[in-house]
Amino acid sequence: MANQEENKQPIEKIPIGSVTLLKWENTSRKGKKFHSYSIVKKVTVFNDKDKTKFTGQIMAVNLLNRYDLRDIKQAITKMQDNEEGAE
């Protein structure tokens, strides 16, 4: 019998450009529901065996909570402000 976690699908997907934010619903050992988030990006890389071919790979940051998302947003805003100030 397949593990239920292996077939789990996100409850929400928000694609922006080449990045997708995924929202997952989880249940703690005590039965309490909570959400976690993943940021995924499909990147194209050279095929190791044939450098003329490219393959798609998924890069992911998993197990984020809503506070991590807030911090990431603040970091991106600060980086954008710094880049605009350097122009």
Helices and strands as residue ranges (DSSP letters): G 4-7, E 12-16, E 19-27, E 33-46, E 54-64, H 66-86
